[in-house]
């Protein structure tokens, strides 16, 4: 996966991506429960995040910033990207990620923060748009606000914001169907051979290549200190592409004490190397203005 900051997404699509990441991240952690220190730590933080939503739906962020109360901070997050040069992937030591000292092709810096209530201020950059995407997750009021800043952190020309109100989980849960629906009278089983049953009314999406994992199992990495903070790491290696012809290596480093991702390194053979680092962490309550949509924005309420 290439960091979202290197692409230009619509505002609605950006929200859907984050919502999808929430489910994917929790599912991945659940698969390694009991076998990985990283996975177990992530599950504990995810459970605290879920509890802090007080029975309502929520959102996840990647790299992680869990909505846990009582651990306020403000930090800088830096996204960098470097294209791989010809033959570099084959000649390098795959056990070491992002080891090159060459200057990155792209480098962007943003602000991330969390207050003592667990409210999260999250920013990403989209150089193609020349804007900073900002999300504010408030588990107390069950809202997610999203707006954009200009590249100089001023107000953009089209100053619009959306505020999404989450629903209680009791309204989001749906029963699992126990049997496929009966076929219509004018349609026999013979008329639709080999048609798979789907619980969704949407059309069946086209088949896509499934990444082929080449590690026997994803594995924990030796604990280390990042910017003076204890971090536990986790590595996944797999093949991807239409014919699984490309190699991807991903290392993630998580702080159990802060409940945030400190570093994510990805080497993707067909694209390049990306790094996301969180550093210069300042303990204490962030500027309260980080958790408000600035004045002058046209706000649209959604559910």
C-alpha positions as CSV (number, residue, x, y, z in Angstrom):
1,X,0.0,0.0,0.0
2,X,1.3,3.4,-0.9
3,X,0.6,6.2,1.5
4,X,-2.6,8.2,0.6
5,X,-0.8,11.5,0.7
6,X,0.8,10.7,-2.7
7,X,-2.6,10.7,-4.4
8,X,-5.4,13.1,-5.0
9,X,-8.6,11.8,-3.6
10,X,-12.1,13.3,-3.5
11,X,-13.3,14.3,-0.1
12,X,-15.9,11.5,0.0
13,X,-13.4,8.9,-1.1
14,X,-10.9,9.9,1.5
15,X,-13.5,9.2,4.3
16,X,-14.4,5.8,2.8
17,X,-10.7,4.8,2.7
18,X,-10.2,5.6,6.4
19,X,-13.4,3.7,7.2
20,X,-12.2,0.7,5.3
21,X,-8.9,0.8,7.0
22,X,-10.6,0.6,10.4
23,X,-12.1,-2.8,9.5
24,X,-9.0,-4.1,7.7
25,X,-6.7,-3.1,10.6
26,X,-8.8,-4.7,13.3
27,X,-9.1,-7.9,11.2
28,X,-5.4,-8.1,10.6
29,X,-4.7,-7.7,14.3
30,X,-7.2,-10.4,15.3
31,X,-5.5,-12.9,13.0
32,X,-2.3,-12.7,15.0
33,X,-3.8,-12.6,18.5
34,X,-1.7,-14.7,20.9
35,X,1.2,-15.1,18.5
36,X,2.5,-11.6,18.2
37,X,3.4,-9.0,20.7
38,X,2.6,-6.3,18.2
39,X,-0.8,-7.8,17.4
40,X,-1.7,-8.2,21.1
41,X,-0.7,-4.6,21.8
42,X,-2.7,-3.4,18.8
43,X,-5.8,-5.3,20.0
44,X,-5.6,-3.9,23.5
45,X,-5.3,-0.4,22.1
46,X,-8.1,-1.0,19.6
47,X,-10.3,-2.3,22.4
48,X,-9.6,0.9,24.4
49,X,-10.4,2.9,21.3
50,X,-13.7,1.1,20.8
51,X,-14.6,1.5,24.5
52,X,-14.0,5.3,24.2
53,X,-16.6,5.5,21.5
54,X,-19.2,4.6,24.1
55,X,-21.2,2.2,21.9
56,X,-21.1,4.3,18.8
57,X,-19.3,3.7,15.5
58,X,-15.9,5.2,15.0
59,X,-12.9,5.5,12.7
60,X,-9.4,4.2,12.5
61,X,-6.3,5.9,11.3
62,X,-3.2,4.5,9.5
63,X,-0.5,4.9,10.7
64,X,-2.3,4.4,14.0
65,X,-3.4,7.1,16.4
66,X,-5.8,5.3,18.7
67,X,-8.5,7.3,20.5
68,X,-7.5,6.5,24.0
69,X,-8.1,9.0,26.8
70,X,-5.6,10.4,29.3
71,X,-2.6,10.4,26.9
72,X,-2.6,13.8,25.3
73,X,0.2,14.9,22.9
74,X,1.1,16.9,19.9
75,X,3.5,15.6,17.3
76,X,4.9,16.1,13.8
77,X,4.4,13.4,11.2
78,X,6.6,13.3,8.1
79,X,5.8,11.5,4.9
80,X,8.6,10.7,2.5
81,X,8.7,8.8,-0.8
82,X,11.7,7.7,-3.0
83,X,11.4,5.9,-6.3
84,X,13.5,2.7,-6.7
85,X,16.3,2.9,-9.2
86,X,16.8,0.2,-11.9
87,X,17.9,-3.1,-10.4
88,X,17.9,-1.7,-6.8
89,X,15.3,-4.0,-5.4
90,X,17.2,-7.1,-6.5
91,X,20.6,-6.0,-5.3
92,X,19.6,-4.7,-1.8
93,X,19.3,-6.6,1.5
94,X,15.6,-7.2,1.9
95,X,16.0,-7.5,5.6
96,X,16.8,-3.8,5.8
97,X,14.1,-1.3,4.8
98,X,14.5,2.3,3.8
99,X,18.3,2.1,4.2
100,X,19.2,4.4,1.3
101,X,20.6,7.8,2.1
102,X,19.5,9.4,-1.2
103,X,17.2,12.4,-1.0
104,X,13.5,11.5,-1.2
105,X,11.5,12.5,-4.3
106,X,8.7,13.8,-2.0
107,X,8.6,14.9,1.6
108,X,5.7,16.4,3.4
109,X,5.2,17.4,7.1
110,X,1.9,17.6,9.0
111,X,0.6,17.9,12.5
112,X,-1.1,15.1,14.5
113,X,-2.5,15.4,18.1
114,X,-4.8,13.8,20.7
115,X,-6.3,15.4,23.8
116,X,-7.1,13.9,27.2
117,X,-10.6,13.0,26.0
118,X,-9.2,10.9,23.2
119,X,-10.2,13.4,20.5
120,X,-7.8,13.0,17.5
121,X,-6.6,15.7,15.1
122,X,-5.2,13.9,12.0
123,X,-3.6,15.5,8.9
124,X,-2.3,14.1,5.6
125,X,-0.9,15.8,2.5
126,X,-1.9,15.6,-1.1
127,X,0.8,17.4,-3.2
128,X,-1.2,16.9,-6.4
129,X,-4.0,19.0,-4.9
130,X,-1.7,21.3,-3.0
131,X,-3.8,20.9,0.1
132,X,-3.7,19.4,3.6
133,X,-6.6,17.1,4.5
134,X,-7.6,17.4,8.1
135,X,-9.8,15.1,10.1
136,X,-11.1,15.6,13.7
137,X,-12.5,12.6,15.4
138,X,-14.5,13.4,18.5
139,X,-15.6,10.2,20.4
140,X,-17.6,12.3,23.0
141,X,-20.0,13.9,20.5
142,X,-19.7,10.9,18.0
143,X,-18.6,13.1,15.1
144,X,-15.9,13.2,12.5
145,X,-15.2,16.6,10.9
146,X,-13.2,16.8,7.7
147,X,-11.9,19.9,5.9
148,X,-8.9,21.1,3.8
149,X,-6.2,23.7,4.3
150,X,-4.2,25.3,1.6
151,X,-0.5,24.3,1.3
152,X,0.4,27.3,3.4
153,X,-2.1,26.2,6.1
154,X,-4.5,29.0,5.2
155,X,-8.1,28.8,4.0
156,X,-8.5,27.3,0.5
157,X,-10.6,28.9,-2.2
158,X,-13.5,26.5,-1.7
159,X,-13.7,26.5,2.1
160,X,-16.1,23.6,2.8
161,X,-16.2,21.1,5.7
162,X,-18.3,18.0,6.4
163,X,-19.3,16.8,9.8
164,X,-20.4,13.1,9.9
165,X,-22.3,11.9,13.0
166,X,-21.8,8.3,13.8
167,X,-24.7,6.0,14.6
168,X,-24.9,3.6,17.6
169,X,-23.4,0.2,16.9
170,X,-26.9,-1.3,17.7
171,X,-28.2,0.4,14.5
172,X,-25.1,-0.6,12.4
173,X,-25.2,-4.3,13.2
174,X,-27.1,-6.5,10.8
175,X,-28.0,-10.2,11.2
176,X,-25.9,-12.7,9.2
177,X,-28.1,-14.4,6.6
178,X,-28.5,-18.2,7.2
179,X,-29.6,-19.1,3.7
180,X,-29.7,-17.5,0.2
181,X,-32.9,-15.7,-0.8
182,X,-35.4,-17.6,-2.8
183,X,-35.1,-17.1,-6.6
184,X,-37.8,-15.2,-8.5
185,X,-40.5,-17.3,-10.2
186,X,-39.2,-16.2,-13.7
187,X,-35.6,-17.2,-13.0
188,X,-34.6,-20.8,-12.6
189,X,-31.3,-22.1,-11.2
190,X,-30.4,-23.3,-14.7
191,X,-30.7,-19.8,-16.1
192,X,-27.9,-18.5,-13.9
193,X,-25.3,-21.3,-13.6
194,X,-22.4,-21.0,-11.1
195,X,-23.8,-17.6,-9.9
196,X,-22.3,-17.2,-6.3
197,X,-24.6,-16.1,-3.6
198,X,-23.9,-12.7,-2.1
199,X,-25.6,-11.1,0.9
200,X,-25.1,-7.7,-0.8
201,X,-27.5,-6.3,-3.5
202,X,-24.5,-4.7,-5.2
203,X,-23.0,-6.2,-8.4
204,X,-20.2,-8.7,-7.9
205,X,-16.9,-6.9,-8.3
206,X,-14.4,-8.0,-10.9
207,X,-11.8,-10.5,-9.7
208,X,-8.6,-9.0,-8.5
209,X,-5.2,-10.5,-7.7
210,X,-4.8,-11.5,-4.1
211,X,-1.4,-10.7,-2.6
212,X,0.7,-13.8,-2.1
213,X,2.5,-13.8,1.2
214,X,6.0,-15.3,1.0
215,X,6.8,-15.2,4.7
216,X,5.6,-18.4,6.5
217,X,4.0,-16.0,8.9
218,X,4.3,-12.2,9.5
219,X,6.7,-11.7,12.4
220,X,7.5,-9.4,15.2
221,X,10.8,-7.4,15.0
222,X,13.2,-6.7,17.8
223,X,12.0,-3.9,20.1
224,X,13.8,-0.6,19.6
225,X,13.8,3.0,20.6
226,X,12.5,5.6,18.1
227,X,13.0,9.2,19.0
228,X,13.5,8.0,22.6
229,X,10.2,6.1,22.8
230,X,9.9,2.3,23.1
231,X,8.5,0.8,19.9
232,X,7.5,-2.7,19.0
233,X,7.7,-3.7,15.3
234,X,6.0,-6.1,12.9
235,X,6.9,-7.2,9.3
236,X,4.8,-8.5,6.5
237,X,6.3,-9.6,3.2
238,X,4.2,-10.6,0.2
239,X,3.9,-10.6,-3.6
240,X,1.4,-8.5,-5.4
241,X,0.4,-7.6,-9.0
242,X,-1.7,-9.3,-11.6
243,X,0.6,-12.3,-11.6
244,X,2.1,-11.7,-8.1
245,X,5.2,-10.6,-9.9
246,X,6.2,-7.8,-7.5
247,X,7.6,-7.8,-4.0
248,X,6.5,-5.7,-1.1
249,X,8.0,-5.5,2.4
250,X,6.3,-3.5,5.2
251,X,7.5,-2.7,8.7
252,X,5.3,-1.0,11.2
253,X,6.5,0.3,14.6
254,X,4.0,1.0,17.4
255,X,4.3,2.8,20.7
256,X,2.4,0.8,23.4
257,X,2.6,3.8,25.8
258,X,1.4,6.4,23.5
259,X,-0.9,4.3,21.3
260,X,0.4,5.7,18.1
261,X,2.3,4.4,15.1
262,X,5.9,5.8,15.3
263,X,7.1,4.6,11.9
264,X,5.9,2.8,8.8
265,X,8.4,1.6,6.2
266,X,7.2,0.2,2.9
267,X,9.3,-1.0,-0.1
268,X,7.1,-1.7,-3.1
269,X,9.1,-3.1,-6.1
270,X,7.0,-1.5,-8.8
271,X,6.7,1.9,-7.1
272,X,9.4,2.8,-4.6
273,X,10.0,3.3,-0.9
274,X,7.8,5.3,1.5
275,X,8.3,6.2,5.1
276,X,5.9,7.7,7.6
277,X,7.5,8.9,10.8
278,X,6.0,10.5,13.9
279,X,8.5,12.5,16.0
280,X,8.9,15.6,18.2
281,X,6.2,14.4,20.5
282,X,5.2,16.9,23.1
283,X,3.2,15.6,26.1
284,X,0.3,17.6,27.4
285,X,-2.9,19.1,26.1
286,X,-2.8,20.3,22.5
287,X,-4.0,23.6,21.2
288,X,-7.9,23.3,21.5
289,X,-8.2,25.0,18.1
290,X,-6.9,21.8,16.6
291,X,-10.2,20.2,17.4
292,X,-12.5,22.8,15.8
293,X,-13.3,23.5,12.2
294,X,-11.9,27.0,11.5
295,X,-14.3,29.9,11.1
296,X,-15.4,30.7,7.6
297,X,-16.0,27.2,6.4
298,X,-19.4,26.1,4.9
299,X,-20.3,23.1,7.0
300,X,-22.4,20.2,5.8
301,X,-23.8,17.7,8.2
302,X,-24.0,14.0,7.2
303,X,-24.7,10.6,8.7
